[in-house]
Amino acid sequence: DKSSMDYIFDRNGESLARWQITAPDTKRSLYPQGPYIAHILGWSFPADDKLQRGKRGLEGAYQEGFPGNKVHLTLDTRIERMLSKAMGHYVGAAVALDPKTGEILGMVSQPTYNPSKVADREEYRKYKSNAFTPLLDRALEKAYDCGSISKIVTSAAALDKNMDLKNIFPVICRRYYSVGGTPIHDWKTHRTVRDVADAFSKSCNVAFARLGEALGPGGLVDMFNAFGFNRAMALVPGNLSPAPAVSVSATASLGDLARAAAGLGELNRLTPLHAALIGATVANEGLMPSPRLVLQIKNIRGGTILQVAPAEPARVMKPATAQALKEMMLEAIETGTGHRAKVPGLQIAGKTATAGQRDEFFGKFDGWFVAFAPVSQPQIVVAIFLEHGGTGEDAAAPVAGAFFKQWMEIPKTSRQPRANSRQ
């Protein structure tokens, strides 16, 4: 096409960004997918830009190569739209990835914006002043209190060390516990909690606080570090690097360790992308993949400039530990707090989480849900984060269920990412 040139594509060859050769400088780029992938695409403005918009996303990372070079991503626009539809009007983020390769299949942040309008100064000012911060990429740029997602890590630590749990279980949960004067509140009176699996299914704070006491700083914090907390993570260097996940410190009091093990307070924080990687580690037999967004970059003649191969996954826990966690996450869907994510004909393993305190303005908690499917041979992992959206059980789990229902409608032959159809 003599008047335009496509330069960013999803993994199936769908155009995500189009350069208009004959357009004015301020109107050069079109984005055929609209707001769905706005945060990933980003923008690029010169250093002397009066609004100081700077450089963000893929546009900012690769602007010197546009137009001409073509960037092919791991994204699947079908998955992207499914995530957006499942999220509805919730504020938050959703991430879907391949648990084996770490390839990001979908990554949505809401509210979003129209990437074509950022070049308009008045439109940019409106976005910038919007109280719901549509320019913030909630999937990557901010680490949130992860609530009971911490219980996946705590369970992994206890099971991987083959701890003798006879002195801990059964736990009698009366909805309150104290560790060195630090209060541990539970969301429900669980009465008798038989073992780790029972504690996981019920998401019992008291039981997990007891596990945190027993593990101590070495056992607990070491496992958080193994899951990638407390270190930087690269995605697209410079413009699309996730905020680091942060866990409780090894020098924290025993009370704070107990609270962190149960996912209470803001001691453990992570991005929705990192939450998806935790789910992927369980699905992938204890191996944590590195996240990947760019598949390859080609020049205008079709020659390959950059081929991004999957990084070697990191061993986080034993395969037997991952298998035990997988069974616990399956039970959490079948009979536990994740039951609202059930989809007929699909076995899903997952974990709900609820974080934060009731906000005076919004009056709701932050809800989380991490899940993968099918359980026997995981093909996709999803992390849902709802900011002030409600609990993980009541709000986030149904969003995941709505996504999986759509995903099931994709023919089985094309559910797996089509790596050979890049253009």
C-alpha positions in Angstrom: 0.0 0.0 0.0 1.7 3.2 -1.2 -0.1 5.4 1.4 0.5 3.3 4.6 2.7 0.7 6.2 1.9 -1.8 8.9 4.7 -2.1 11.5 3.5 -3.9 14.6 1.6 -7.3 14.4 0.2 -9.9 16.8 1.4 -13.5 16.5 -1.2 -14.3 13.8 -0.4 -11.4 11.5 -3.1 -9.0 12.7 -2.0 -5.4 12.3 -1.7 -3.4 15.6 -0.1 -0.2 14.3 -0.1 1.4 10.8 2.1 4.3 9.6 0.3 6.7 7.3 3.0 7.8 4.9 1.1 10.8 3.5 -0.3 12.1 6.8 0.8 15.1 8.8 3.5 14.5 11.4 0.9 14.6 14.3 -1.4 12.1 12.6 1.0 9.5 11.2 0.0 6.4 13.2 -3.3 4.5 13.2 -4.1 1.7 15.6 -6.6 -0.8 14.0 -7.3 -2.5 17.3 -8.3 0.7 19.0 -8.0 0.9 22.8 -7.5 -2.9 23.4 -3.7 -2.8 23.2 -3.1 0.9 23.9 -0.8 0.5 27.0 1.4 -2.0 25.2 1.8 0.1 22.1 2.5 3.4 24.0 3.9 6.4 22.3 7.0 8.4 21.4 7.5 12.2 21.6 10.7 14.3 21.4 12.5 15.5 24.5 11.3 19.1 23.9 7.6 18.1 23.9 5.9 20.8 26.0 3.6 18.2 27.7 6.6 16.0 28.5 4.8 12.9 27.2 8.2 11.1 26.7 8.5 7.5 25.4 6.4 4.6 26.5 5.6 1.1 25.4 6.7 -0.5 22.1 6.5 2.8 20.3 9.0 4.3 22.7 11.3 1.3 22.7 11.5 0.8 18.9 10.6 4.3 17.4 14.0 4.7 15.7 13.2 1.6 13.6 9.8 2.9 12.4 8.7 3.0 9.7 10.4 0.1 7.9 11.0 -2.6 10.4 8.2 -4.8 11.6 7.7 -6.1 15.2 5.9 -9.3 15.7 4.5 -9.9 19.2 3.4 -12.9 21.2 -0.1 -11.3 21.7 -3.2 -12.9 20.3 -5.9 -10.3 19.5 -8.6 -12.9 20.1 -7.3 -13.4 23.7 -7.0 -9.7 24.2 -10.6 -9.0 23.2 -11.8 -11.9 25.4 -10.0 -10.5 28.4 -11.5 -7.1 27.8 -15.0 -8.5 27.4 -14.7 -10.6 30.6 -13.5 -7.6 32.5 -16.5 -5.5 31.5 -16.4 -2.1 33.3 -14.1 -3.1 36.1 -11.1 -1.1 36.9 -8.0 -3.3 37.0 -6.0 -5.6 34.8 -6.0 -9.1 33.2 -3.0 -11.1 31.9 -3.1 -14.4 29.9 0.1 -16.3 29.0 1.4 -19.6 27.8 2.6 -21.3 31.0 5.5 -23.2 29.3 7.0 -20.4 27.2 6.0 -17.3 29.2 4.6 -15.8 25.9 2.1 -13.1 26.8 -1.1 -13.9 24.9 -3.2 -11.0 26.3 -2.6 -8.1 28.6 -5.4 -5.7 29.4 -5.4 -2.6 31.6 -8.7 -0.7 32.4 -9.7 2.0 32.0 -7.8 2.3 28.8 -7.5 5.1 26.2 -7.5 5.7 22.5 -3.9 5.6 21.4 -4.6 7.7 18.3 -5.7 10.6 20.5 -2.6 10.9 22.6 -1.0 13.1 19.9 -3.8 15.6 20.5 -2.8 17.9 23.3 -6.2 18.5 24.7 -7.1 14.9 24.6 -3.9 14.0 26.4 -4.6 16.6 29.1 -8.0 15.0 29.7 -6.4 11.6 30.0 -3.7 12.9 32.3 -6.2 14.6 34.6 -8.7 11.7 34.7 -9.2 10.5 38.3 -9.3 6.9 37.1 -5.8 7.3 35.6 -6.4 5.6 32.2 -2.8 6.1 31.2 -1.5 3.9 34.0 -0.7 0.4 32.9 -2.1 -1.6 35.8 -0.8 -4.9 34.4 2.8 -3.7 34.7 3.5 -0.4 36.2 2.3 -0.8 39.8 2.8 -3.6 42.4 -0.4 -4.2 44.4 -1.0 -5.9 47.7 -1.4 -9.5 46.5 -3.5 -10.9 49.4 -4.0 -14.6 49.4 -1.8 -15.2 46.3 0.9 -15.3 49.1 -0.7 -18.6 50.2 0.5 -20.2 47.0 4.1 -19.3 47.9 3.7 -20.2 51.6 2.2 -23.6 50.6 5.1 -24.2 48.2 7.6 -23.4 50.9 6.0 -25.8 53.4 5.6 -28.7 50.9 8.9 -28.3 49.2 10.8 -28.5 52.6 8.8 -31.7 53.5 8.0 -30.0 56.9 6.6 -32.1 59.6 3.2 -30.5 60.0 1.9 -32.7 62.8 2.6 -30.0 65.3 0.6 -27.5 63.3 -2.4 -29.4 62.0 -5.2 -29.7 62.8 -5.6 -26.0 63.3 -8.6 -24.7 65.3 -9.7 -21.4 63.6 -11.8 -19.1 65.7 -11.2 -16.2 63.3 -8.5 -14.6 65.4 -4.9 -15.5 66.3 -1.9 -13.7 67.8 1.8 -14.0 67.0 4.1 -12.1 69.4 1.3 -9.6 70.0 0.6 -9.2 66.3 -3.1 -9.8 65.6 -4.1 -12.2 62.8 -7.7 -11.8 61.7 -9.5 -14.3 59.5 -12.3 -13.6 57.1 -14.4 -16.5 58.5 -14.5 -18.9 61.4 -13.2 -22.1 59.8 -13.3 -24.3 62.9 -11.2 -27.4 62.3 -8.6 -27.1 59.5 -7.2 -30.5 58.8 -4.1 -29.9 56.7 -2.4 -27.6 54.2 -4.8 -28.6 51.4 -7.8 -27.9 53.6 -6.3 -24.6 54.6 -5.7 -23.7 51.0 -9.3 -24.6 49.9 -10.8 -22.5 52.7 -8.1 -19.8 52.4 -7.7 -19.8 56.2 -5.6 -17.0 57.4 -5.0 -18.5 60.8 -3.6 -21.8 59.4 -1.3 -20.0 57.1 -0.1 -17.7 59.9 0.8 -20.8 61.8 2.7 -22.1 58.7 4.6 -18.8 58.5 5.6 -19.1 62.2 7.0 -22.6 61.6 8.8 -21.7 58.3 10.6 -18.7 59.8 12.3 -16.0 57.8 14.6 -18.3 55.8 12.0 -20.8 54.7 9.4 -18.2 53.8 11.4 -15.4 52.2 13.7 -17.8 50.3 10.6 -19.1 48.5 9.3 -15.6 47.7 12.7 -14.9 46.2 12.6 -18.1 44.2 9.3 -16.9 42.8 11.0 -13.8 41.5 10.2 -11.3 44.3 12.7 -8.6 45.2 14.4 -8.4 41.9 14.0 -6.6 38.6 12.3 -8.4 35.7 12.9 -7.5 32.0 10.2 -7.5 29.3 11.0 -4.8 26.8 13.9 -2.9 28.4 13.4 0.8 29.0 9.7 1.1 28.3 7.9 -2.1 29.2 9.5 -3.5 32.4 7.2 -4.6 35.2 7.4 -2.9 38.6 9.4 -5.3 40.9 7.5 -7.6 43.2 8.3 -7.1 46.8 7.9 -9.5 49.7 8.3 -9.4 53.5 11.9 -8.9 54.7 13.9 -11.6 56.3 14.6 -9.2 59.2 10.8 -8.7 59.8 9.3 -9.7 63.1 7.8 -13.1 63.6 4.3 -11.5 63.6 4.9 -9.8 60.3 6.2 -13.1 58.8 3.0 -14.8 60.0 0.9 -12.0 58.4 2.8 -12.2 55.2 2.4 -16.0 55.0 -1.3 -15.5 55.2 -1.3 -12.6 52.7 -2.4 -9.9 55.2 -1.3 -6.3 55.0 0.8 -4.8 52.2 4.0 -6.7 53.0 3.8 -8.7 49.7 3.1 -6.8 46.5 3.2 -7.7 42.8 1.9 -6.8 39.4 -0.8 -8.8 37.6 1.8 -10.0 35.2 3.9 -11.5 38.0 0.7 -13.1 39.5 0.2 -14.9 36.2 3.8 -16.1 36.3 3.2 -17.6 39.8 0.2 -19.5 38.3 2.4 -20.6 35.3 5.0 -22.0 37.7 2.5 -24.3 39.3 1.2 -25.3 35.9 4.7 -25.9 34.5 5.8 -28.4 37.1 7.6 -25.9 39.3 9.5 -24.1 36.5 8.9 -20.4 36.2 9.1 -19.1 32.7 10.4 -15.6 31.8 7.7 -13.3 30.3 8.0 -12.7 26.6 6.2 -10.1 24.5 8.3 -9.7 21.3 8.7 -12.7 19.0 10.9 -11.2 16.3 11.7 -8.0 14.4 12.1 -8.0 10.6 13.4 -5.4 8.2 11.5 -4.1 5.2 12.9 -6.9 3.0 11.7 -9.6 5.3 15.1 -10.3 6.8 15.2 -11.2 10.5 16.9 -8.5 12.7 16.0 -10.0 16.1 14.7 -13.4 17.0 13.7 -13.6 20.7 14.0 -17.1 22.0 12.4 -18.3 25.2 14.7 -17.9 28.2 15.6 -20.9 30.3 12.9 -21.3 32.9 13.9 -21.1 36.6 13.4 -24.1 38.9 11.3 -22.8 41.8 10.1 -26.0 43.5 10.1 -29.7 43.0 7.7 -31.2 40.5 6.0 -33.1 43.3 5.4 -29.8 45.1 3.9 -28.3 42.0 1.7 -31.3 41.5 0.4 -31.1 45.1 -0.3 -27.3 44.6 -2.1 -28.1 41.3 -4.4 -30.5 43.1 -5.0 -28.0 45.8 -5.9 -25.3 43.3 -8.2 -27.7 41.5 -10.0 -28.4 44.8 -10.2 -24.7 45.4 -12.3 -24.4 42.2 -14.3 -27.6 42.8 -15.3 -27.0 46.4 -13.5 -23.9 47.7 -13.5 -20.2 47.3 -12.9 -20.3 43.5 -16.1 -22.2 42.7 -17.6 -19.2 40.8 -15.0 -19.7 38.1 -16.3 -23.1 37.1 -16.9 -23.8 33.4 -18.7 -27.0 32.3 -16.4 -29.2 30.4 -13.2 -27.6 31.5 -11.0 -28.4 34.6 -9.6 -25.2 36.0 -7.1 -24.8 38.9 -7.1 -21.5 40.7 -6.7 -19.4 43.8 -8.8 -16.4 44.9 -7.3 -13.5 46.8 -8.7 -10.4 48.5 -6.5 -7.5 49.4 -6.7 -4.1 51.0 -9.3 -2.5 53.3 -12.7 -1.0 52.6 -12.1 2.3 50.8 -14.3 5.2 52.0 -15.0 6.3 48.5 -15.4 3.1 46.6 -16.3 0.9 49.6 -14.8 -2.3 48.1 -11.8 -4.5 48.4 -9.3 -5.4 45.6 -10.1 -8.8 44.1 -7.6 -11.3 42.6 -7.9 -14.6 40.9 -5.1 -16.7 39.3 -6.0 -19.8 37.3 -4.8 -22.2 34.6 -6.5 -24.7 32.4 -6.9 -27.5 31.4 -5.5 -29.0 34.6 -4.1 -32.2 32.9 -2.2 -30.3 30.2 -2.2 -26.5 31.0 -2.4 -24.4 27.9 -3.2 -21.0 29.4 -2.8 -19.2 32.7 -4.8 -16.1 33.6 -4.4 -13.5 36.3 -7.3 -11.1 37.1 -7.0 -8.0 39.3 -10.0 -5.8 40.1 -9.1 -2.5 41.8 -11.9 -1.7 44.4 -13.9 -4.4 42.5 -14.8 -6.6 45.4 -13.5 -9.9 46.7 -11.6 -12.6 44.8 -14.4 -15.1 45.4 -17.4 -12.9 44.5 -15.9 -10.7 41.8 -12.6 -11.8 40.3 -13.4 -15.5 40.0 -16.5 -14.9 37.9 -14.5 -12.7 35.5 -12.0 -15.6 35.0 -14.9 -17.9 34.5 -16.4 -15.6 31.8 -13.0 -15.5 30.1 -12.6 -19.3 30.1 -16.1 -19.7 28.6 -15.1 -17.6 25.7 -11.7 -19.4 25.4 -13.6 -22.8 25.2 -15.4 -21.5 22.1 -12.1 -21.3 20.2 -11.7 -24.5 18.2 -9.2 -26.9 19.9 -7.0 -26.9 16.9 -6.4 -23.2 17.1 -6.3 -22.6 20.9 -2.6 -23.2 21.0 -0.7 -20.2 19.8 -0.1 -20.3 16.0 3.7 -19.5 15.9 4.1 -20.3 12.2 1.6 -17.8 10.9 3.7 -14.6 11.5 3.9 -12.3 8.5 
